[in-house]
Amino acid sequence: MMRQILFVLKEMKRLKFTRLDADLRHIIVTKEEELKVIDHYSSFTRVRNKPELIFKGLKKLGLLPMFLEELKEMDPESYIEWKNL
């Protein structure tokens, strides 16, 4: 899942979304364990260049520390940019 979340965030950036974030309630996990992001309504009208909502949701679930540890290993550059959100 971690790799998929990171992939989604990087794809949003590549596609020039101005809002590089999504609320966890807009991320669906399929039976095949693939992520689908829905409701991109404000993805080109709001500006957010860091995944603040994703981090907020992960924190509520108690998963943020684990996410950050994995991120540190998988993508140190993003970790440095996002570790203090």
MDTraj code that builds the backbone (N, CA, C; nanometers):
import mdtraj as md
import numpy as np

residues = "MET MET ARG GLN ILE LEU PHE VAL LEU LYS GLU MET LYS ARG LEU LYS PHE THR ARG LEU ASP ALA ASP LEU ARG HIS ILE ILE VAL THR LYS GLU GLU GLU LEU LYS VAL ILE ASP HIS TYR SER SER PHE THR ARG VAL ARG ASN LYS PRO GLU LEU ILE PHE LYS GLY LEU LYS LYS LEU GLY LEU LEU PRO MET PHE LEU GLU GLU LEU LYS GLU MET ASP PRO GLU SER TYR ILE GLU TRP LYS ASN LEU".split()
xyz = np.array([
    [0.0822, -0.1192, 0.0000],
    [0.0000, 0.0000, 0.0000],
    [0.0868, 0.1259, 0.0000],
    [0.1934, 0.1186, 0.0770],
    [0.2828, 0.2343, 0.0874],
    [0.3343, 0.2774, -0.0493],
    [0.3799, 0.1822, -0.1263],
    [0.4314, 0.2134, -0.2607],
    [0.3213, 0.2731, -0.3483],
    [0.2015, 0.2232, -0.3340],
    [0.0908, 0.2746, -0.4145],
    [0.0544, 0.4181, -0.3750],
    [0.0552, 0.4473, -0.2466],
    [0.0265, 0.5841, -0.2023],
    [0.1324, 0.6787, -0.2569],
    [0.2568, 0.6387, -0.2473],
    [0.3661, 0.7209, -0.2984],
    [0.3547, 0.7381, -0.4499],
    [0.3180, 0.6313, -0.5196],
    [0.2987, 0.6382, -0.6646],
    [0.1881, 0.7370, -0.6999],
    [0.0764, 0.7302, -0.6275],
    [-0.0362, 0.8208, -0.6537],
    [0.0074, 0.9661, -0.6353],
    [0.0795, 0.9937, -0.5281],
    [0.1244, 1.1309, -0.5044],
    [0.2177, 1.1801, -0.6146],
    [0.3073, 1.0938, -0.6589],
    [0.3994, 1.1321, -0.7663],
    [0.3268, 1.1476, -0.8999],
    [0.2264, 1.0653, -0.9235],
    [0.1472, 1.0780, -1.0462],
    [0.0688, 1.2084, -1.0471],
    [0.0151, 1.2457, -0.9333],
    [-0.0587, 1.3716, -0.9250],
    [0.0354, 1.4882, -0.9602],
    [0.1574, 1.4788, -0.9131],
    [0.2554, 1.5829, -0.9437],
    [0.2891, 1.5818, -1.0931],
    [0.3117, 1.4629, -1.1470],
    [0.3453, 1.4495, -1.2892],
    [0.2335, 1.5023, -1.3785],
    [0.1100, 1.4806, -1.3377],
    [-0.0053, 1.5258, -1.4154],
    [-0.0378, 1.6733, -1.3916],
    [0.0463, 1.7385, -1.3124],
    [0.0357, 1.8812, -1.2850],
    [-0.0892, 1.9192, -1.2056],
    [-0.1312, 1.8295, -1.1153],
    [-0.2366, 1.8646, -1.0221],
    [-0.1805, 1.9745, -0.9326],
    [-0.2596, 2.0745, -0.9010],
    [-0.2128, 2.1784, -0.8093],
    [-0.2354, 2.1361, -0.6644],
    [-0.3232, 2.0411, -0.6437],
    [-0.3485, 1.9880, -0.5099],
    [-0.2910, 1.8470, -0.5045],
    [-0.1728, 1.8324, -0.4477],
    [-0.1057, 1.7027, -0.4388],
    [-0.1406, 1.6363, -0.3064],
    [-0.2666, 1.6097, -0.2888],
    [-0.3146, 1.5556, -0.1631],
    [-0.4527, 1.4961, -0.1855],
    [-0.4954, 1.4126, -0.0948],
    [-0.6306, 1.3573, -0.0988],
    [-0.6688, 1.3168, 0.0424],
    [-0.7931, 1.3335, 0.0759],
    [-0.8423, 1.2861, 0.2045],
    [-0.8474, 1.1331, 0.1973],
    [-0.8163, 1.0666, 0.3052],
    [-0.8170, 0.9194, 0.3040],
    [-0.9522, 0.8622, 0.2633],
    [-1.0591, 0.9347, 0.2919],
    [-1.1917, 0.8832, 0.2541],
    [-1.2113, 0.8822, 0.1028],
    [-1.1207, 0.9469, 0.0297],
    [-1.1269, 0.9479, -0.1163],
    [-1.0300, 0.8481, -0.1784],
    [-0.9686, 0.7649, -0.0957],
    [-0.8801, 0.6601, -0.1452],
    [-0.9470, 0.5263, -0.1154],
    [-0.9747, 0.4537, -0.2208],
    [-1.0450, 0.3260, -0.2088],
    [-0.9461, 0.2137, -0.2373],
    [-0.9528, 0.1071, -0.1579],
    [-0.8713, -0.0115, -0.1806],
    [-0.9622, -0.1183, -0.2396],
    [-0.9268, -0.1667, -0.3584],
    [-1.0082, -0.2680, -0.4252],
    [-0.9800, -0.4068, -0.3670],
    [-1.0578, -0.5052, -0.4078],
    [-1.0366, -0.6434, -0.3642],
    [-0.8980, -0.6931, -0.4043],
    [-0.8463, -0.6390, -0.5136],
    [-0.7138, -0.6768, -0.5629],
    [-0.6029, -0.5977, -0.4938],
    [-0.6398, -0.5216, -0.3904],
    [-0.5483, -0.4388, -0.3118],
    [-0.4809, -0.3298, -0.3946],
    [-0.5566, -0.2741, -0.4878],
    [-0.5107, -0.1593, -0.5658],
    [-0.5800, -0.0355, -0.5119],
    [-0.5091, 0.0763, -0.5176],
    [-0.5668, 0.2018, -0.4716],
    [-0.6338, 0.2751, -0.5864],
    [-0.7474, 0.3327, -0.5569],
    [-0.8188, 0.4186, -0.6506],
    [-0.8496, 0.5481, -0.5777],
    [-0.8153, 0.6601, -0.6396],
    [-0.8436, 0.7898, -0.5796],
    [-0.9637, 0.8488, -0.6520],
    [-1.0628, 0.8908, -0.5747],
    [-1.1845, 0.9472, -0.6325],
    [-1.1984, 1.0931, -0.5898],
    [-1.2890, 1.1614, -0.6543],
    [-1.3255, 1.2988, -0.6199],
    [-1.2077, 1.3953, -0.6334],
    [-1.1651, 1.4127, -0.7567],
    [-1.0559, 1.5058, -0.7868],
    [-1.1091, 1.6463, -0.8143],
    [-1.2248, 1.6780, -0.7614],
    [-1.2930, 1.8035, -0.7916],
    [-1.2029, 1.9263, -0.7764],
    [-1.1292, 1.9341, -0.6679],
    [-1.0479, 2.0540, -0.6427],
    [-0.9000, 2.0335, -0.6749],
    [-0.8682, 1.9305, -0.7492],
    [-0.7282, 1.8992, -0.7774],
    [-0.6590, 1.9998, -0.8678],
    [-0.7345, 2.0804, -0.9378],
    [-0.6751, 2.1814, -1.0246],
    [-0.7123, 2.3230, -0.9829],
    [-0.7915, 2.3364, -0.8764],
    [-0.8324, 2.4704, -0.8333],
    [-0.7715, 2.5096, -0.6995],
    [-0.7425, 2.4130, -0.6158],
    [-0.6774, 2.4404, -0.4871],
    [-0.5283, 2.4084, -0.4987],
    [-0.4500, 2.4769, -0.4201],
    [-0.3061, 2.4533, -0.4213],
    [-0.2642, 2.3918, -0.2885],
    [-0.2062, 2.2758, -0.2961],
    [-0.1494, 2.2086, -0.1786],
    [-0.0406, 2.1173, -0.2329],
    [0.0850, 2.1513, -0.2065],
    [0.1947, 2.0754, -0.2665],
    [0.2530, 1.9693, -0.1735],
    [0.1848, 1.9439, -0.0632],
    [0.2279, 1.8392, 0.0292],
    [0.1050, 1.7608, 0.0751],
    [0.1207, 1.6330, 0.1059],
    [0.0065, 1.5472, 0.1408],
    [-0.0428, 1.5645, 0.2840],
    [-0.0864, 1.6836, 0.3151],
    [-0.1299, 1.7143, 0.4517],
    [-0.2522, 1.6338, 0.4949],
    [-0.3505, 1.6195, 0.4074],
    [-0.4723, 1.5454, 0.4442],
    [-0.4440, 1.3965, 0.4612],
    [-0.3615, 1.3424, 0.3745],
    [-0.3244, 1.2007, 0.3880],
    [-0.2546, 1.1793, 0.5223],
    [-0.1614, 1.2682, 0.5554],
    [-0.0885, 1.2551, 0.6811],
    [-0.1822, 1.2707, 0.8007],
    [-0.2759, 1.3625, 0.7909],
    [-0.3722, 1.3827, 0.8998],
    [-0.4541, 1.2548, 0.9225],
    [-0.4984, 1.1935, 0.8128],
    [-0.5746, 1.0693, 0.8232],
    [-0.4920, 0.9549, 0.8785],
    [-0.3672, 0.9435, 0.8330],
    [-0.2790, 0.8380, 0.8837],
    [-0.2502, 0.8588, 1.0326],
    [-0.2369, 0.9833, 1.0732],
    [-0.2126, 1.0128, 1.2146],
    [-0.3320, 0.9696, 1.2998],
    [-0.4535, 0.9994, 1.2509],
    [-0.5758, 0.9588, 1.3231],
    [-0.5821, 0.8081, 1.3418],
    [-0.5344, 0.7343, 1.2411],
    [-0.5371, 0.5883, 1.2470],
    [-0.4173, 0.5305, 1.3213],
    [-0.3247, 0.6162, 1.3640],
    [-0.2051, 0.5688, 1.4332],
    [-0.1011, 0.5091, 1.3396],
    [-0.1121, 0.5374, 1.2096],
    [-0.0232, 0.4775, 1.1101],
    [0.0858, 0.5718, 1.0589],
    [0.0825, 0.6968, 1.0992],
    [0.1785, 0.7931, 1.0460],
    [0.3234, 0.7592, 1.0800],
    [0.3565, 0.7212, 1.2038],
    [0.4968, 0.6869, 1.2317],
    [0.5494, 0.5738, 1.1428],
    [0.4680, 0.4708, 1.1233],
    [0.5083, 0.3592, 1.0383],
    [0.5239, 0.4056, 0.8927],
    [0.4316, 0.4887, 0.8462],
    [0.4382, 0.5423, 0.7104],
    [0.5682, 0.6207, 0.6912],
    [0.6013, 0.7064, 0.7878],
    [0.7220, 0.7879, 0.7766],
    [0.8487, 0.7032, 0.7784],
    [0.8516, 0.5986, 0.8594],
    [0.9680, 0.5094, 0.8609],
    [0.9871, 0.4409, 0.7261],
    [0.8774, 0.3943, 0.6683],
    [0.8848, 0.3316, 0.5361],
    [0.9253, 0.4335, 0.4305],
    [0.8700, 0.5536, 0.4403],
    [0.9017, 0.6596, 0.3449],
    [1.0496, 0.6941, 0.3497],
    [1.1059, 0.6952, 0.4685],
    [1.2488, 0.7259, 0.4862],
    [1.3346, 0.6280, 0.4061],
    [1.2951, 0.5018, 0.4038],
    [1.3684, 0.3988, 0.3298],
    [1.3415, 0.4052, 0.1793],
    [1.2153, 0.4234, 0.1430],
    [1.1750, 0.4164, 0.0022],
    [1.2067, 0.5422, -0.0765],
    [1.1901, 0.6580, -0.0143],
    [1.2056, 0.7842, -0.0854],
    [1.2585, 0.8905, 0.0115],
    [1.3884, 0.8869, 0.0391],
    [1.4462, 0.9798, 0.1372],
    [1.4202, 1.1269, 0.1045],
    [1.4149, 1.1616, -0.0218],
    [1.3903, 1.3010, -0.0607],
    [1.2517, 1.3474, -0.0156],
    [1.1506, 1.2656, -0.0409],
    [1.0147, 1.2997, 0.0029],
    [1.0065, 1.2998, 0.1553],
    [1.0748, 1.2059, 0.2184],
    [1.0753, 1.2014, 0.3649],
    [1.1256, 1.3335, 0.4227],
    [1.2368, 1.3819, 0.3714],
    [1.2937, 1.5080, 0.4214],
    [1.1944, 1.6234, 0.4015],
    [1.1263, 1.6228, 0.2874],
    [1.0314, 1.7303, 0.2565],
    [0.9055, 1.7223, 0.3435],
    [0.8609, 1.6018, 0.3748],
    [0.7312, 1.5831, 0.4393],
    [0.7363, 1.5473, 0.5873],
    [0.8514, 1.5177, 0.6433],
    [0.8577, 1.4611, 0.7789],
    [0.7968, 1.5503, 0.8868],
    [0.7893, 1.6793, 0.8658],
    [0.7366, 1.7699, 0.9680],
    [0.5958, 1.8190, 0.9413],
    [0.5207, 1.7492, 0.8594],
    [0.3829, 1.7927, 0.8314],
    [0.2936, 1.7659, 0.9507],
])
top = md.Topology()
chain = top.add_chain()
for i, resn in enumerate(residues, 1):
    res = top.add_residue(resn, chain, resSeq=i)
    for name in ("N", "CA", "C"):
        top.add_atom(name, md.element.get_by_symbol(name[0]), res)
traj = md.Trajectory(xyz[None], top)
